[in-house]
Amino acid sequence: MDLPKIMKCKGYDVKGADICSNYVTEELLSMGITVYNEHDEENVKGADFVIASTAIKETNPEYAYAKKKMV
C-alpha cells in the first residue's frame, strides 16, 4: 500500500495532484482522496505538510509554495 492510502486509512485528509488521470488516480478518488488535475499553489495552501517525490522539480508551483512557507 502506498503512502496516500496509508495516511487516508489512518484518518488524515489527503490531497494530491496529477495532470494525468489513470488507474492510480481513479483508485485514490474512489477512496475519497482529492486529486487535482493541475499543479497550483492553491492546492497546498493550509496544508500541515507536503510530501513530494524526487520526480517533482523545484519549479512545481505546489513544491515552490511549500518550500517558501516551510510546510
C-alpha positions as a printed Julia matrix, in Angstrom:
71×3 Matrix{Float64}:
   0.0    0.0     0.0
   1.4    3.42   -0.86
   1.65   6.45    1.41
  -1.54   8.31    0.39
  -3.64   5.21    1.03
  -1.97   4.54    4.38
  -2.46   8.14    5.5
  -6.12   8.1     4.42
  -6.72   4.83    6.29
  -5.21   6.44    9.4
  -7.78   9.25    9.16
  -5.73  12.01    7.55
  -7.2   14.39    4.98
  -5.14  13.51    1.9
  -4.92  15.51   -1.32
  -2.68  15.23   -4.33
  -2.14  16.39   -7.88
  -1.5   14.55  -11.1
  -2.04  16.03  -14.54
  -2.61  12.54  -15.99
  -5.65  10.58  -14.93
  -5.02   6.85  -14.7
  -5.89   3.77  -12.67
  -3.9    5.08   -9.69
  -5.71   8.41   -9.56
  -9.04   6.62  -10.05
  -8.27   4.34   -7.1
  -7.31   7.31   -4.93
 -10.51   9.12   -5.89
 -12.56   6.02   -5.04
 -11.04   6.13   -1.53
 -12.17   9.72   -1.06
  -8.75  11.25   -1.72
  -8.86  14.58   -3.57
  -6.77  14.51   -6.75
  -6.28  17.82   -8.55
  -5.68  17.69  -12.3
  -3.33  20.67  -12.32
  -0.41  21.88  -10.24
  -1.25  25.08   -8.39
  -0.07  26.53   -5.09
  -3.74  26.82   -4.06
  -3.76  23.02   -3.82
  -1.4   23.07   -0.82
  -2.42  26.26    0.99
  -3.36  25.38    4.55
  -1.61  22.0     4.44
   0.15  20.82    7.58
   2.79  19.11    5.48
   3.6   18.39    1.83
   5.28  15.25    0.55
   6.87  15.33   -2.89
   8.64  12.64   -4.87
  12.09  13.14   -6.31
  10.44  13.48   -9.73
   8.98  16.87   -8.71
  11.03  19.83   -9.88
  11.62  22.88   -7.7
   9.69  24.93  -10.25
   6.47  23.0    -9.5
   4.1   25.63   -8.01
   2.99  23.38   -5.14
   6.55  22.42   -4.24
   7.77  26.01   -4.52
   4.95  27.29   -2.29
   5.52  24.59    0.34
   9.26  25.26    0.36
   8.71  29.02    0.66
   6.25  28.54    3.56
   8.39  25.73    5.07
   5.46  23.31    5.11
